[in-house]
């Protein structure tokens, strides 16, 4: 859980589940959430393109080969959610 110091969120190096934050993100400062999301997006693209040992292919290649053909078409209309009976005051 990030601490709020002088109105800025500060996250620890260790995530709550015990995993470490990627080293390339650790020592940078971002001045907007959009900048941070762009940096994460680049790292995710690199991770998905990296060859996985034991598989001989990347996550992106496996997705394109196995998962993408199984995906169905999206519906024309977005799903309508029923109104909740819970009201918060």
Secondary structure, DSSP 8 states (H G I E B T S, - for coil): --EEETTEEE--SB-TTS-B--HHHHT---SSHHHHHHHHHHHHHHHHHSEETTTTEEHHHHIIIIIGGG-----SS-------S----
